[in-house]
Amino acid sequence: MHMKKEISFLFIGMLCLQLTACSDSATKSTTTENVTQDAKGQSGVKDDSSQKNVVQVAVGSKDHTTLVTAVQTAGLVDALSNAGPFTVFAPTNAAFAQLPAGTVEGLLKPEKKEALTDILQYHVSVGVFKTDAMTDGQVIGQVNGDNITITKKDGKIMVNGIATIVATVPASNGVVYVIDKVLTPPAKK
């Protein structure tokens, strides 16, 4: 009789372990479903319930398809999908269209990746700079090592005296300021 009790306890214990193992594998399965199959970095994490990051904000905008193509071509998607925080000055498609004919197409060529990266990084600051705290003449360092200057004119906030901030979109890893011109980094000495 005593042996039957031990076997029963052993059987119940094994059953509990099996159920726990099944529960753990179900949890692991659910967790891995949030990462796409070909995920190579932060941009591969799928999260439909959190606030969008700066890249997802741009991807979700029909007015920023040129910017998204440029960011993808330069290989900056993962960098801008990370925690940040970032302030991104995001030119619209119309802003890119104002550049001389062939400029965008030329920058998207593989041999121009370094120049494209420099221009895109000139549109990004590390940190969040809120418009209500921006001051006339404020200088902000950009990721590419150069600076931009903020000016306030007629109630508008401008970048480098040429690009106007036309919209503000908060993101999980910073803020996106929609601008109406493409910023050009100063010539390298």
ZAMARGU-4260 file (C-alpha; in steps of 0.2 Angstrom, whole numbers, plus 5000, padded with zeros to 4 digits):
<rodrens>
0) 5000/5000/5000 | 5014/5012/5004 | 5022/5009/4987 | 5006/5013/4978 | 5006/5030/4988
5) 5024/5034/4982 | 5020/5030/4964 | 5004/5040/4965 | 5014/5055/4972 | 5028/5052/4959
10) 5015/5052/4945 | 5006/5068/4951 | 5023/5076/4953 | 5028/5072/4935 | 5011/5078/4929
15) 5014/5095/4937 | 5031/5096/4929 | 5024/5092/4912 | 5010/5105/4914 | 5023/5118/4920
20) 5034/5114/4905 | 5019/5116/4893 | 5015/5133/4901 | 5033/5139/4900 | 5034/5134/4881
25) 5017/5143/4878 | 5024/5159/4886 | 5040/5158/4876 | 5030/5155/4860 | 5020/5170/4863
30) 5036/5181/4867 | 5044/5176/4851 | 5029/5180/4840 | 5033/5198/4844 | 5049/5197/4834
35) 5048/5195/4815 | 5056/5180/4807 | 5070/5191/4798 | 5073/5203/4813 | 5090/5209/4813
40) 5089/5223/4826 | 5077/5234/4836 | 5067/5238/4820 | 5062/5220/4819 | 5053/5220/4835
45) 5034/5220/4832 | 5024/5229/4845 | 5006/5235/4839 | 5001/5242/4856 | 5014/5254/4861
50) 5017/5272/4855 | 5026/5272/4838 | 5045/5276/4838 | 5052/5289/4826 | 5054/5277/4812
55) 5037/5270/4813 | 5030/5288/4814 | 5038/5291/4797 | 5033/5275/4790 | 5015/5278/4794
60) 5015/5295/4785 | 5011/5296/4767 | 5020/5313/4767 | 5037/5305/4772 | 5040/5291/4759
65) 5055/5299/4752 | 5063/5301/4769 | 5059/5283/4774 | 5067/5276/4758 | 5082/5287/4762
70) 5083/5281/4780 | 5082/5263/4774 | 5095/5265/4760 | 5107/5273/4773 | 5104/5258/4784
75) 5098/5269/4799 | 5082/5261/4803 | 5089/5251/4818 | 5098/5265/4825 | 5083/5277/4825
80) 5072/5263/4832 | 5082/5261/4847 | 5078/5270/4864 | 5085/5287/4860 | 5078/5299/4864
85) 5079/5308/4847 | 5073/5324/4840 | 5070/5321/4822 | 5068/5335/4809 | 5058/5326/4796
90) 5057/5334/4778 | 5041/5330/4769 | 5041/5323/4751 | 5037/5341/4745 | 5053/5347/4754
95) 5063/5334/4745 | 5055/5338/4728 | 5062/5356/4730 | 5080/5350/4729 | 5088/5351/4711
100) 5082/5338/4699 | 5091/5321/4701 | 5098/5325/4719 | 5087/5313/4728 | 5090/5299/4715
105) 5109/5302/4716 | 5110/5301/4735 | 5101/5284/4734 | 5115/5276/4724 | 5126/5264/4734
110) 5141/5275/4731 | 5133/5290/4739 | 5128/5281/4755 | 5141/5291/4765 | 5134/5308/4759
115) 5116/5302/4762 | 5120/5296/4779 | 5128/5313/4783 | 5113/5323/4777 | 5101/5311/4786
120) 5111/5312/4803 | 5110/5331/4801 | 5092/5330/4804 | 5093/5321/4820 | 5098/5327/4838
125) 5101/5315/4853 | 5089/5321/4866 | 5071/5329/4866 | 5070/5347/4862 | 5053/5353/4865
130) 5047/5368/4855 | 5041/5378/4870 | 5058/5377/4877 | 5067/5382/4861 | 5075/5399/4861
135) 5079/5411/4847 | 5097/5408/4842 | 5098/5391/4851 | 5111/5380/4843 | 5108/5361/4844
140) 5121/5348/4840 | 5116/5335/4827 | 5121/5317/4826 | 5133/5320/4811 | 5143/5332/4822
145) 5137/5348/4814 | 5125/5361/4822 | 5108/5368/4818 | 5102/5385/4824 | 5084/5388/4829
150) 5076/5405/4826 | 5059/5411/4830 | 5050/5423/4817 | 5032/5428/4817 | 5027/5415/4829
155) 5035/5401/4819 | 5050/5390/4824 | 5063/5389/4810 | 5078/5378/4808 | 5094/5386/4800
160) 5082/5401/4794 | 5075/5390/4780 | 5065/5376/4787 | 5049/5379/4796 | 5042/5366/4809
165) 5024/5363/4802 | 5019/5349/4814 | 5025/5340/4830 | 5022/5321/4832 | 5027/5313/4849
170) 5036/5296/4848 | 5040/5283/4860 | 5059/5287/4858 | 5058/5305/4855 | 5049/5318/4845
175) 5047/5321/4826 | 5046/5338/4819 | 5039/5339/4802 | 5048/5352/4792 | 5045/5360/4775
180) 5064/5360/4768 | 5078/5348/4768 | 5093/5354/4779 | 5110/5353/4771 | 5125/5351/4782
185) 5138/5364/4781 | 5152/5360/4769 | 5166/5350/4777 | 5183/5359/4778
</rodrens>
